[in-house]
Amino acid sequence: MQFKEIIGQEATKQRLITAVKENRVSHAQLFLGPEGSGSLALAIAFAQYLSCEDKQPQDSCGVCSSCRKYQKLMHPDLHFSYPFFAKHKDDTALTFIEQWREAITANPYLSLDTWRGYLDAENKQANINIAECHQIIKKLSFKPFESAYKILILWLPEYLDKVGNSLLKVIEEPQHNTLFLLVAQNQDQILNTILSRTQLIKVPALGYDDVKQFLISQHNQTETAAAEIAYLSNGNITEALSMLQSDTKGYHQSFVNWLRLCFANKGLDVLSFVDQAAKMGRENQKNFLRYGISFIRECCLISAGAENIVHLPAQELETARKMAKVMNIAQAETIINELEKAHYHIERNANPKILFLDVSLQIIKVLNLKIVPSGNHYIPN
């Protein structure tokens, strides 16, 4: 993978390239970024750039022997470690390497849920076991075979658990020209003993414009469709690609109509909406609720005088301005909390009809009856 294939993240790319040019490459680096930000893709592109036989000013050449092997994820000095669902105690990442290559080739913005789909996970918990730690130590005990560097990319070190302490010595005192590139999403879940031995590279969530342009140029989306998906995905390319498979049209009108029905306390019409929402399908229900959360937050930004950072098409922006006039911040926060809880329960297969009815009643309490739970962080206007 080359840097030019990665969406956005120009500052991070430049930082990595500069480190190579100035010979300041740390032997253990932690790429820390939220899901869908491209942390894993950046680590692979960085490894390819380090091993490239004909480095260009801003990228690997893409055509040398090393780059061609990297494109297939089959370079002898490139190793991967990642969470998996072990069937036997001696299973390691190598057991699933073919599935891994297939998954990364299909989508370098991989999520654990997507990875799970490539494996026969059953009800097992993902982890990186002690057998894999021993395999890592064994693989990295030798000198590089072809390249100047032997590189291990360890995806989601959060799943190492205490067995990760067995890697401390090889991380702190690796063989000459051996690099550890850890790719993580949650810093708090990484063993402190490992965290303290790495150089941190923060990878921010992708910008709205980056996601929107990617959807237009690479997936032939219209300006309107790309804008809505970019808005909903909140900088997460994994979510954006998932939404391409769903019907994301009509969320705005449906959500605003729902709020209006609740504001007017139109019981029969609310029940009719609940019936429709229950038939939307799980992914569309999740996206619908995610849209609602984002839309209400934009209303809060308008109320707070920060309309300049609101990402809404003109028609939706006008609706948000009207909503901001009749809904104070305390009410908005309460509705957001209800929508977030609903999203959580939909992911866990809650009965959608009961769930949407309950949320509707809560929104009626907030908008029509003006009831906001005590202990709210904000004081109503």
C-alpha positions in Angstrom: 0.0 0.0 0.0 1.2 3.5 -0.9 0.6 6.7 1.0 -1.3 8.1 -2.0 -3.9 5.4 -1.6 -4.8 6.5 1.9 -7.6 9.0 2.4 -6.5 12.3 3.9 -4.1 12.2 6.9 -1.6 14.4 5.0 0.1 15.7 8.2 0.7 12.2 9.5 2.0 11.0 6.2 4.5 13.9 6.0 5.6 13.2 9.6 6.4 9.6 8.8 8.2 10.4 5.5 10.3 13.1 7.3 11.2 10.6 10.0 12.6 8.3 7.4 14.5 11.0 5.5 16.1 12.3 8.8 16.9 8.8 10.0 14.7 9.2 13.1 12.7 6.0 12.9 11.8 4.7 16.4 12.0 0.9 16.8 8.6 0.8 18.5 5.8 3.1 17.3 2.1 3.2 18.3 -0.4 4.4 15.6 -3.3 5.5 17.8 -6.5 6.5 16.0 -10.3 5.8 16.1 -11.9 3.1 14.0 -12.0 4.0 10.3 -9.3 6.7 10.5 -6.8 4.7 8.5 -4.3 3.8 11.2 -3.7 0.3 9.9 -3.4 1.5 6.3 -0.9 4.2 7.4 1.2 1.5 9.2 1.3 -0.7 6.1 2.2 2.2 3.8 4.9 3.3 6.2 6.4 -0.2 6.3 6.3 -0.3 2.5 8.1 3.1 2.3 10.8 1.9 4.7 11.4 -1.2 2.7 11.1 0.4 -0.8 14.2 0.0 -3.0 13.6 3.3 -4.8 12.0 5.7 -2.4 10.4 8.7 -4.0 10.2 12.1 -2.3 6.7 11.6 -1.0 6.0 7.9 -1.4 7.3 4.4 -2.1 7.9 3.7 -5.8 5.2 1.0 -6.1 7.1 -1.0 -8.7 10.3 -2.4 -7.2 10.5 -6.0 -6.0 9.9 -5.0 -2.4 6.8 -2.9 -3.2 5.3 -5.6 -5.4 5.6 -8.1 -2.5 4.1 -5.5 -0.1 1.2 -5.0 -2.3 0.4 -8.7 -1.9 1.2 -8.5 1.8 3.7 -11.3 1.2 7.1 -9.7 1.8 9.3 -12.1 3.9 10.3 -9.3 6.2 6.7 -8.2 6.9 4.9 -9.9 9.7 1.4 -9.4 11.1 -0.1 -10.1 14.5 -3.8 -9.5 15.2 -6.7 -10.7 17.4 -8.2 -14.0 16.3 -10.7 -16.6 17.6 -8.6 -19.6 18.6 -10.0 -23.0 18.2 -6.9 -24.7 19.6 -4.4 -23.4 22.2 -1.6 -23.5 19.7 -3.4 -21.4 17.1 -1.4 -18.3 16.1 -2.0 -15.4 13.6 -0.3 -17.6 10.9 -3.2 -20.0 11.2 -5.4 -17.2 9.7 -3.0 -15.4 7.5 -4.8 -16.2 4.2 -8.1 -14.7 5.6 -6.1 -11.7 6.9 -4.6 -11.0 3.5 -8.0 -11.3 1.9 -9.6 -9.0 4.5 -6.9 -6.3 4.2 -6.9 -6.4 0.4 -10.6 -6.0 0.3 -10.7 -3.1 2.9 -7.5 -1.7 4.6 -9.9 0.3 6.9 -10.7 -3.0 8.7 -12.8 -3.1 11.9 -12.9 -6.0 14.3 -16.5 -6.7 13.3 -15.5 -6.9 9.6 -12.5 -9.2 10.5 -14.8 -11.4 12.5 -16.8 -12.0 9.4 -13.8 -13.6 7.7 -13.4 -16.2 10.5 -15.5 -18.9 12.1 -15.8 -17.0 15.3 -18.8 -18.7 16.8 -19.2 -17.2 20.3 -15.4 -17.0 21.1 -13.7 -13.9 22.3 -11.0 -12.3 20.2 -7.6 -12.2 21.8 -3.8 -12.5 21.1 -2.8 -15.6 23.0 0.5 -16.7 24.6 1.2 -19.0 21.6 1.1 -15.9 19.3 3.4 -14.0 21.7 5.9 -16.9 21.5 5.6 -16.9 17.7 6.3 -13.2 17.5 9.5 -13.6 19.6 10.6 -16.5 17.4 10.0 -14.6 14.1 11.8 -11.5 15.2 14.9 -13.3 16.6 16.4 -13.4 13.1 17.9 -10.7 10.9 16.0 -9.2 8.0 15.9 -11.5 5.0 15.7 -9.2 2.0 14.9 -5.7 3.2 16.8 -3.2 5.4 14.1 -3.7 8.1 12.2 -6.6 9.6 8.8 -5.2 10.5 5.9 -6.5 12.7 2.6 -4.8 12.5 0.5 -5.6 15.6 -3.1 -4.7 15.1 -5.2 -4.0 18.2 -2.7 -4.6 21.0 -5.6 -3.9 23.4 -6.3 -7.7 23.0 -2.9 -8.8 24.3 -4.0 -9.0 28.0 -1.3 -9.8 30.5 0.4 -12.3 28.2 1.7 -9.2 26.3 4.3 -8.8 29.1 6.2 -11.6 27.5 7.0 -9.3 24.6 8.5 -6.5 26.7 12.1 -7.6 26.2 11.9 -8.0 22.4 10.1 -4.7 22.2 12.6 -2.8 24.3 15.7 -4.6 22.9 14.9 -5.8 19.4 17.3 -7.2 16.9 19.1 -4.6 14.8 16.7 -3.0 12.2 13.6 -4.7 13.7 10.5 -2.5 14.0 7.3 -2.8 15.9 4.3 -0.9 14.5 1.4 -1.2 16.9 -2.0 0.0 15.6 -4.6 0.7 18.4 -7.9 2.4 18.9 -8.1 2.6 22.7 -5.0 3.8 24.6 -6.5 3.1 28.0 -6.9 -0.6 27.2 -3.2 -1.2 26.3 -0.9 -2.6 28.9 1.1 0.3 30.4 4.3 -1.7 30.3 3.9 -1.8 26.4 2.6 1.7 26.1 5.6 3.2 27.9 8.0 1.5 25.4 6.5 3.0 22.2 6.6 6.3 20.4 3.0 7.7 20.0 1.7 8.7 16.6 -1.8 10.1 16.9 -4.0 9.6 13.9 -7.1 11.8 14.0 -10.5 10.9 12.6 -10.9 11.8 9.0 -12.5 15.2 8.1 -15.9 15.6 6.7 -14.6 16.8 3.3 -12.1 13.9 3.0 -14.9 11.3 3.5 -17.3 13.2 1.2 -14.7 13.5 -1.6 -13.7 9.9 -1.3 -17.3 8.7 -1.7 -17.8 10.9 -4.8 -14.5 10.0 -6.5 -14.1 6.4 -5.6 -17.7 5.2 -5.2 -19.6 7.4 -7.7 -21.9 8.9 -5.1 -23.9 12.1 -5.8 -23.0 15.2 -3.9 -26.1 14.9 -1.7 -25.6 11.2 -1.0 -21.9 11.6 -0.2 -22.7 14.6 2.1 -25.2 12.7 4.1 -23.0 9.6 4.5 -20.0 11.7 5.4 -22.1 13.5 8.0 -23.4 10.3 9.5 -20.1 8.4 9.5 -18.4 11.1 11.6 -15.0 10.5 10.1 -15.2 6.7 10.1 -14.5 5.3 6.7 -15.5 1.8 7.9 -19.0 3.2 8.8 -19.2 5.1 5.5 -18.5 2.0 3.4 -21.1 0.1 5.4 -23.7 2.8 4.8 -23.1 2.4 1.0 -24.8 -1.0 1.4 -27.8 0.5 3.2 -30.6 2.8 2.2 -29.5 6.1 3.7 -32.1 8.3 1.9 -34.9 10.0 3.8 -33.4 10.0 7.3 -33.7 13.7 7.7 -37.4 14.0 6.7 -38.3 10.9 8.7 -36.4 12.0 11.8 -37.8 15.6 11.8 -41.4 14.2 11.2 -40.9 12.0 14.3 -39.8 14.9 16.4 -42.8 16.9 15.2 -45.2 14.1 16.0 -43.8 13.8 19.5 -43.8 17.6 20.0 -47.5 17.6 19.1 -48.2 14.4 21.1 -50.1 12.8 18.2 -50.6 9.4 19.7 -52.0 7.4 16.7 -49.5 9.0 14.3 -46.6 8.2 16.7 -47.8 4.5 16.7 -47.8 4.5 12.9 -44.2 5.8 12.9 -43.2 3.1 15.4 -44.6 0.4 13.1 -42.7 1.9 10.1 -39.4 2.1 12.1 -39.7 -1.5 13.3 -39.7 -2.6 9.6 -36.6 -0.6 8.6 -34.1 -3.3 9.3 -31.4 -3.4 11.9 -28.7 -1.5 10.0 -31.1 1.2 8.8 -32.4 1.6 12.3 -28.9 2.1 13.6 -28.1 4.6 10.9 -31.4 6.4 11.4 -30.7 6.8 15.2 -27.1 7.9 14.4 -28.4 10.5 12.0 -30.8 11.7 14.8 -27.9 12.0 17.3 -25.8 14.0 14.8 -28.7 16.2 13.8 -29.6 17.1 17.4 -25.9 17.9 18.1 -25.9 20.3 15.2 -28.9 22.0 16.7 -26.9 22.4 19.9 -24.0 24.0 18.0 -26.5 26.5 16.4 -27.9 27.3 19.8 -24.4 27.8 21.1 -23.6 30.2 18.3 -21.2 27.9 16.5 -23.1 27.5 13.2 -19.9 28.1 11.3 -18.8 24.5 12.1 -22.2 22.9 11.3 -22.1 20.4 8.3 -25.7 20.3 7.0 -27.1 20.9 3.5 -29.1 24.1 3.2 -32.6 22.6 3.7 -31.5 20.6 6.7 -29.7 23.6 8.1 -32.8 25.7 7.9 -34.8 23.0 9.8 -32.0 22.8 12.4 -32.2 26.6 13.0 -36.0 26.3 13.6 -35.5 23.3 16.0 -32.8 25.2 17.9 -35.5 27.9 18.7 -38.0 25.5 20.3 -35.6 23.1 22.0 -33.1 24.2 24.7 -29.8 22.5 25.3 -31.1 20.5 28.3 -33.9 19.0 26.2 -31.4 18.3 23.3 -29.0 16.5 25.7 -31.8 14.3 27.1 -33.0 13.3 23.6 -29.4 12.5 22.5 -29.1 10.3 25.6 -32.3 8.4 24.7 -31.1 8.0 21.1 -27.7 6.7 22.1 -29.3 4.2 24.5 -31.6 3.1 21.7 -28.7 2.6 19.3 -26.9 0.5 21.9 -29.9 -1.7 22.4 -30.6 -2.1 18.6 -27.0 -3.4 18.3 -27.9 -6.0 20.9 -31.1 -7.1 19.0 -33.7 -5.4 21.2 -37.3 -5.6 20.0 -37.5 -2.6 17.6 -41.2 -2.0 18.1 -41.0 -1.8 21.9 -37.8 0.2 21.7 -39.0 2.9 19.3 -42.3 3.2 21.2 -40.3 3.7 24.5 -38.1 6.3 22.9 -41.1 8.1 21.4 -42.7 8.4 24.8 -39.4 9.7 26.3 -39.2 12.4 23.5 -42.9 13.3 24.1 -42.0 13.9 27.8 -39.1 16.1 26.8 -40.7 18.2 23.9 -44.4 18.2 24.8 -44.5 17.9 28.6 -41.1 19.8 29.1 -39.9 17.1 31.5 -36.1 16.9 31.7 -34.5 14.5 34.2 -32.9 16.0 37.3 -29.1 16.0 37.3 -28.9 17.2 33.7 -25.6 18.9 32.9 -27.2 21.9 31.4 -29.7 24.4 32.8 -32.7 25.0 30.5 -33.1 28.5 29.1 
